[in-house]
Amino acid sequence: MSKTEILKDKSRRSMKPTVFIYDTTLRDGAQAEDVNFSVEDMVRVARKLDQFGVHYIEGGWPGSKPRDVAFFAEMRRIRLKKAKLVAFGATRRAGLKVSADPSMKALVSSGAAAATIFGKSWDLHVHKALKTTLNENLSMIGESVAFLKKHMDEVFFDAEHFFDGYKANPEYALEALLAAEAAGADCLVLCDTNGGTLSYEVEDIIKQVKPKIRAPFGIHAHNDSELAVANSLAAVKLGAVQVHGTINGYGERCGNANLCSVIPALKLKMGIDCISDGNLARLRAVSRYVDELANLPHRKRQPYVGDSAFAHKAGVHVDAVAKNPLTYEHIIPEQVGNMRRILVSDLAGRSNIIEKAAELGIALRKDSPELQKILKRVKQLENEGYEFEGAEGSLELLMLRAGHSYESVFNIFDRIDYRVLTEKRKADPHPVSEATVTVKVGETIEHTAAWGTGPVNALDNALRKVLPRYFPGKGLEHVRLLDYKVRVLTAAEGTAARVRVLIESGDGKAKWGTVGVSENVIEASWQALVDSIEYKLLRTTKKKH
């Protein structure tokens, strides 16, 4: 079945009533370790989520900290196209009139169209955290919901620690829900706040609770048992109409339900029309956008949106996927904005090489004489410690070098020798390096030197000093080293260990990776660096062969 046929087959399926996506990246997600959004970041994320098509955006707790106050003030000037902005807060304080509670006032004056308040549904928390009576806690829930209903479009009640509370005292946990329902709550959100409830427990408890409430219910799951997504889907299966979560699963401790997994599962697996097909295709872009603003690395093994989500390495898999993607892919990658990646390694077979060559625009057939040469060379180099999964620039060069016409077509320079000196001068706060390189371009041999802040930087500067004269207009001046990684491969050998150097380079338009391996870290760096520059020249010289 072709990709088009698969998509048509999926589109024929009837869609069930929608489930509302409630994003709490800016509140619960911002509580994650290493996440620290500025007000401007929060505004940009809110805009992106609105464009993406979520139904509710929880913006924070107005009155709790200056940043959230500033965010809501800023959002007053911004008109969301689809999503409703939600302000988050707690029920009124014990012993305080609801109209006099600062938290209630802050929610009403936030400018948000809706509010979510959390209240205790576990008697342990009522006694130990709030230090009040069970009846007073129920009054706090009911009075807070009723007060907010007079001033806001929608009010949602987060039953905090609901599942733990139900297991400890089911009658009281249910009373907490009914108090919110009686006061007019638009949705009763069942929270697995500690994230320790197993999926079968979630199902059993919802089945017991559902017949006893009339208001719609939702789910808010944390991931401390690696079940936040599973628990959310289980709740939807049993009738939950609102699903809380965060982009990329950010959240306190182990995080919240990951909307980047929840949304495609609802849409593609359960047939629930929670978001449009076009917006679903932007899922990966949204995931990466939020990662960038959070200044966090993208998790390559994240389902659906990670770089490895549709990466195939084993030769048997690659061969099967080429015949029918359904053999080793549970969805079409493009449905979530991702793409298939064919990896080449010592596990690679002929199919891997052919598919990868096609991906890189290199004409290679099963009967091509270079095929076996490339496969043999890849296996040999990876046995020596090379890694091409993150160095596709070096891999493409390897494939092209297997052809007889490579040098005559591309006229790339030859490296002859190099020398690097590093010294620490008393007058200078940091060591300085000087690199001398000798290269051959055509019939001309060039010898030059340059300084740098380190040996690799010095080598880079020396090459840039001479090569642009011979390759004008090729954009070498725009190439920058974006990332540099060193991995020790044979640690048992101590300082004589073999190392692998991975370099990521970019020119403002594209990025590429190259690799070098040696017992000498400078030599490994030189290999990767030269490949990086040669790859740039390759991209801008002539059509790939």
ZAMARGU-4260 file (C-alpha; in steps of 0.2 Angstrom, whole numbers, plus 5000, padded with zeros to 4 digits):
<rodrens>
0) 5000/5000/5000 | 5007/5017/4995 | 5008/5032/5007 | 4994/5040/4997 | 4983/5025/4999
5) 4987/5024/5017 | 4982/5042/5020 | 4966/5040/5010 | 4962/5024/5020 | 4964/5034/5036
10) 4954/5049/5030 | 4939/5037/5027 | 4938/5033/5045 | 4924/5042/5054 | 4930/5054/5068
15) 4922/5053/5085 | 4917/5069/5095 | 4932/5080/5099 | 4942/5080/5115 | 4949/5096/5121
20) 4967/5098/5122 | 4973/5108/5138 | 4991/5114/5137 | 5000/5118/5153 | 5017/5120/5147
25) 5018/5138/5153 | 5013/5133/5171 | 5016/5115/5175 | 5029/5113/5162 | 5038/5128/5168
30) 5041/5120/5185 | 5052/5107/5177 | 5071/5107/5182 | 5081/5117/5169 | 5066/5126/5161
35) 5065/5145/5164 | 5054/5154/5152 | 5055/5173/5151 | 5039/5183/5149 | 5043/5185/5130
40) 5046/5166/5129 | 5029/5163/5137 | 5021/5175/5125 | 5029/5167/5110 | 5025/5149/5116
45) 5006/5155/5118 | 5006/5161/5101 | 5013/5145/5094 | 5001/5134/5104 | 4986/5145/5097
50) 4992/5143/5079 | 4994/5124/5082 | 4976/5123/5088 | 4976/5118/5106 | 4959/5123/5115
55) 4966/5129/5131 | 4982/5137/5136 | 4986/5138/5155 | 4997/5153/5157 | 5002/5152/5175
60) 4996/5158/5192 | 4993/5176/5192 | 4997/5184/5209 | 5010/5170/5213 | 5025/5178/5205
65) 5029/5194/5195 | 5033/5184/5179 | 5015/5177/5178 | 5008/5194/5182 | 5018/5202/5168
70) 5013/5188/5156 | 4994/5190/5159 | 4996/5209/5157 | 5005/5206/5140 | 4992/5194/5134
75) 4978/5207/5137 | 4985/5215/5121 | 4986/5199/5111 | 4970/5191/5103 | 4971/5172/5102
80) 4963/5165/5086 | 4957/5148/5093 | 4963/5144/5111 | 4956/5151/5127 | 4969/5158/5140
85) 4967/5150/5157 | 4972/5157/5173 | 4977/5144/5187 | 4975/5146/5205 | 4970/5137/5222
90) 4954/5137/5231 | 4951/5151/5244 | 4961/5150/5260 | 4954/5141/5275 | 4945/5152/5286
95) 4945/5167/5274 | 4930/5174/5264 | 4931/5170/5246 | 4928/5188/5241 | 4943/5193/5251
100) 4955/5180/5245 | 4969/5188/5235 | 4971/5172/5224 | 4952/5174/5219 | 4954/5192/5215
105) 4970/5189/5205 | 4961/5176/5194 | 4946/5187/5191 | 4957/5202/5186 | 4970/5192/5176
110) 4960/5195/5160 | 4959/5176/5156 | 4943/5169/5149 | 4944/5154/5160 | 4951/5148/5177
115) 4957/5132/5184 | 4958/5130/5202 | 4965/5115/5212 | 4958/5108/5228 | 4962/5094/5239
120) 4953/5078/5236 | 4964/5067/5247 | 4960/5068/5266 | 4979/5066/5270 | 4982/5083/5262
125) 4967/5091/5270 | 4974/5086/5287 | 4993/5088/5284 | 4995/5101/5271 | 4980/5113/5274
130) 4978/5109/5292 | 4959/5111/5292 | 4944/5100/5293 | 4936/5090/5279 | 4920/5100/5279
135) 4930/5116/5278 | 4939/5110/5263 | 4923/5105/5254 | 4917/5123/5257 | 4933/5130/5250
140) 4930/5120/5234 | 4912/5125/5232 | 4913/5143/5237 | 4928/5146/5225 | 4920/5138/5210
145) 4904/5148/5213 | 4913/5164/5215 | 4923/5162/5199 | 4908/5156/5189 | 4901/5174/5192
150) 4915/5182/5184 | 4923/5170/5171 | 4917/5161/5155 | 4922/5144/5161 | 4929/5136/5177
155) 4938/5120/5179 | 4941/5110/5195 | 4958/5101/5197 | 4955/5087/5210 | 4972/5087/5216
160) 4979/5069/5221 | 4962/5062/5216 | 4967/5044/5212 | 4978/5043/5228 | 4964/5051/5238
165) 4951/5039/5231 | 4961/5024/5235 | 4963/5031/5253 | 4945/5037/5256 | 4934/5035/5241
170) 4919/5043/5249 | 4928/5059/5253 | 4937/5060/5236 | 4920/5059/5227 | 4913/5072/5239
175) 4926/5084/5233 | 4921/5082/5215 | 4902/5084/5219 | 4906/5100/5229 | 4914/5107/5213
180) 4900/5100/5202 | 4886/5108/5213 | 4894/5125/5212 | 4894/5124/5193 | 4911/5118/5188
185) 4912/5116/5169 | 4924/5101/5170 | 4930/5090/5184 | 4949/5086/5181 | 4955/5070/5189
190) 4973/5073/5194 | 4986/5059/5196 | 4997/5072/5205 | 5011/5061/5211 | 5011/5051/5195
195) 5011/5034/5204 | 4994/5027/5198 | 4995/5012/5186 | 4984/5012/5171 | 4972/4998/5177
200) 4969/5008/5193 | 4965/5023/5183 | 4952/5013/5173 | 4945/5005/5188 | 4943/5021/5198
205) 4935/5031/5183 | 4923/5017/5180 | 4917/5018/5198 | 4916/5037/5198 | 4909/5041/5181
210) 4891/5035/5185 | 4891/5046/5201 | 4895/5063/5193 | 4885/5073/5179 | 4898/5086/5174
215) 4911/5082/5161 | 4928/5075/5167 | 4946/5077/5162 | 4962/5070/5166 | 4979/5077/5172
220) 4992/5064/5173 | 5010/5065/5179 | 5024/5054/5173 | 5033/5047/5188 | 5028/5029/5183
225) 5031/5032/5165 | 5012/5030/5162 | 5006/5048/5160 | 5002/5046/5142 | 4994/5029/5144
230) 4984/5035/5159 | 4978/5050/5149 | 4972/5039/5134 | 4964/5026/5146 | 4954/5041/5153
235) 4949/5047/5136 | 4943/5029/5132 | 4931/5030/5147 | 4924/5047/5142 | 4936/5061/5148
240) 4933/5076/5137 | 4948/5086/5142 | 4966/5081/5142 | 4980/5090/5151 | 4998/5089/5146
245) 5013/5099/5141 | 5024/5100/5125 | 5038/5087/5126 | 5032/5081/5143 | 5040/5095/5153
250) 5034/5096/5171 | 5040/5094/5189 | 5050/5079/5194 | 5047/5066/5179 | 5036/5078/5169
255) 5018/5078/5163 | 5008/5069/5150 | 5017/5073/5134 | 5005/5081/5122 | 5017/5077/5107
260) 5012/5058/5110 | 4995/5061/5117 | 4988/5071/5102 | 4994/5059/5088 | 4988/5044/5098
265) 4971/5052/5100 | 4970/5058/5082 | 4978/5043/5072 | 4975/5029/5084 | 4959/5033/5092
270) 4950/5042/5078 | 4947/5057/5089 | 4946/5074/5080 | 4956/5084/5093 | 4966/5094/5080
275) 4966/5097/5061 | 4977/5086/5049 | 4986/5101/5044 | 4990/5106/5062 | 4995/5089/5066
280) 5008/5090/5053 | 5016/5104/5062 | 5018/5094/5078 | 5037/5091/5076 | 5040/5109/5072
285) 5030/5114/5088 | 5040/5102/5098 | 5057/5109/5092 | 5051/5127/5094 | 5047/5125/5113
290) 5063/5115/5115 | 5073/5130/5108 | 5064/5143/5119 | 5067/5132/5134 | 5085/5131/5129
295) 5085/5112/5130 | 5091/5099/5118 | 5079/5090/5107 | 5076/5072/5113 | 5080/5062/5098
300) 5072/5046/5104 | 5055/5055/5108 | 5041/5046/5100 | 5033/5053/5085 | 5043/5069/5084
305) 5061/5064/5088 | 5075/5062/5076 | 5075/5043/5079 | 5057/5040/5079 | 5057/5034/5061
310) 5076/5030/5059 | 5080/5013/5052 | 5097/5005/5054 | 5095/4986/5052 | 5097/4980/5034
315) 5081/4969/5035 | 5071/4984/5041 | 5077/4995/5028 | 5073/4983/5014 | 5056/4980/5021
320) 5052/4998/5023 | 5057/5002/5005 | 5044/4989/5000 | 5030/4994/5012 | 5033/5007/5026
325) 5019/4999/5036 | 5032/4984/5040 | 5042/4994/5052 | 5032/5011/5054 | 5016/5013/5065
330) 5011/5029/5056 | 5017/5039/5041 | 5031/5051/5048 | 5024/5066/5038 | 5008/5065/5047
335) 5017/5073/5062 | 5029/5083/5052 | 5043/5070/5054 | 5053/5061/5041 | 5060/5043/5038
340) 5079/5042/5041 | 5090/5028/5034 | 5105/5025/5045 | 5121/5018/5039 | 5132/5008/5051
345) 5141/4992/5053 | 5124/4984/5053 | 5120/4991/5036 | 5116/4980/5021 | 5115/4984/5003
350) 5097/4991/5005 | 5103/5004/5018 | 5117/5010/5006 | 5105/5012/4991 | 5091/5020/5001
355) 5104/5032/5009 | 5112/5036/4993 | 5095/5041/4985 | 5091/5052/5000 | 5107/5061/4997
360) 5104/5063/4979 | 5118/5050/4973 | 5114/5038/4959 | 5117/5021/4966 | 5109/5005/4959
365) 5110/4987/4965 | 5122/4983/4951 | 5133/4998/4954 | 5151/4993/4956 | 5154/5006/4970
370) 5140/4998/4981 | 5151/4984/4988 | 5166/4995/4990 | 5155/5008/5000 | 5148/4994/5011
375) 5165/4987/5015 | 5172/5004/5019 | 5158/5009/5030 | 5160/4992/5040 | 5179/4994/5041
380) 5178/5012/5047 | 5164/5009/5060 | 5175/4994/5067 | 5189/5007/5069 | 5177/5019/5079
385) 5169/5030/5066 | 5151/5034/5068 | 5141/5040/5053 | 5124/5042/5061 | 5128/5060/5066
390) 5140/5063/5052 | 5131/5062/5036 | 5142/5075/5028 | 5157/5062/5030 | 5146/5048/5024
395) 5141/5057/5008 | 5159/5061/5004 | 5164/5043/5007 | 5150/5038/4995 | 5156/5050/4982
400) 5175/5045/4984 | 5170/5028/4979 | 5167/5034/4961 | 5182/5036/4949 | 5177/5053/4944
405) 5176/5062/4961 | 5193/5072/4960 | 5191/5077/4942 | 5173/5083/4944 | 5174/5092/4960
410) 5193/5098/4960 | 5193/5097/4979 | 5210/5102/4988 | 5222/5089/4995 | 5229/5090/5013
415) 5247/5087/5014 | 5252/5091/5032 | 5249/5102/5047 | 5257/5107/5063 | 5250/5114/5079
420) 5259/5123/5093 | 5250/5128/5110 | 5259/5139/5122 | 5254/5148/5139 | 5262/5165/5140
425) 5264/5173/5157 | 5256/5189/5150 | 5241/5180/5143 | 5227/5174/5154 | 5223/5159/5142
430) 5234/5148/5131 | 5236/5152/5113 | 5238/5140/5098 | 5246/5142/5081 | 5243/5130/5067
435) 5253/5128/5051 | 5245/5119/5036 | 5250/5114/5019 | 5237/5110/5006 | 5237/5107/4987
440) 5224/5114/4976 | 5226/5108/4958 | 5245/5110/4955 | 5248/5123/4967 | 5255/5120/4985
445) 5250/5132/4998 | 5258/5134/5015 | 5251/5146/5028 | 5248/5148/5047 | 5236/5156/5059
450) 5232/5159/5077 | 5217/5152/5087 | 5210/5151/5104 | 5213/5132/5103 | 5221/5120/5091
455) 5205/5116/5082 | 5201/5134/5080 | 5219/5138/5074 | 5218/5124/5061 | 5201/5131/5055
460) 5208/5148/5054 | 5223/5142/5044 | 5212/5133/5031 | 5200/5148/5029 | 5215/5159/5026
465) 5220/5150/5011 | 5206/5141/5003 | 5194/5156/4999 | 5207/5162/4986 | 5205/5146/4976
470) 5186/5144/4979 | 5179/5162/4978 | 5160/5163/4980 | 5158/5146/4988 | 5153/5153/5004
475) 5167/5147/5015 | 5167/5163/5025 | 5149/5159/5031 | 5154/5142/5038 | 5154/5141/5057
480) 5158/5127/5069 | 5142/5124/5078 | 5146/5110/5089 | 5161/5099/5094 | 5160/5083/5103
485) 5174/5071/5108 | 5171/5053/5114 | 5184/5042/5121 | 5182/5025/5113 | 5195/5014/5122
490) 5196/5021/5140 | 5206/5007/5146 | 5221/5014/5137 | 5221/5030/5147 | 5229/5045/5138
495) 5233/5034/5123 | 5215/5030/5120 | 5207/5032/5103 | 5194/5046/5102 | 5180/5050/5090
500) 5177/5069/5086 | 5160/5074/5079 | 5159/5091/5072 | 5143/5100/5067 | 5145/5114/5055
505) 5133/5126/5047 | 5132/5141/5035 | 5116/5149/5040 | 5106/5139/5028 | 5110/5121/5032
510) 5119/5110/5045 | 5130/5095/5042 | 5140/5083/5053 | 5157/5076/5050 | 5168/5064/5059
515) 5186/5059/5063 | 5194/5045/5073 | 5212/5044/5080 | 5223/5041/5095 | 5227/5059/5093
520) 5213/5071/5097 | 5220/5084/5085 | 5221/5072/5071 | 5203/5067/5073 | 5198/5085/5074
525) 5208/5088/5058 | 5199/5074/5049 | 5182/5080/5054 | 5187/5098/5050 | 5193/5095/5033
530) 5178/5085/5029 | 5167/5099/5035 | 5175/5112/5023 | 5176/5099/5008 | 5157/5095/5011
535) 5153/5114/5010 | 5163/5115/4993 | 5155/5100/4987 | 5137/5107/4990 | 5142/5123/4981
540) 5153/5117/4967 | 5144/5106/4955 | 5129/5095/4954 | 5130/5079/4965 | 5135/5063/4956
</rodrens>
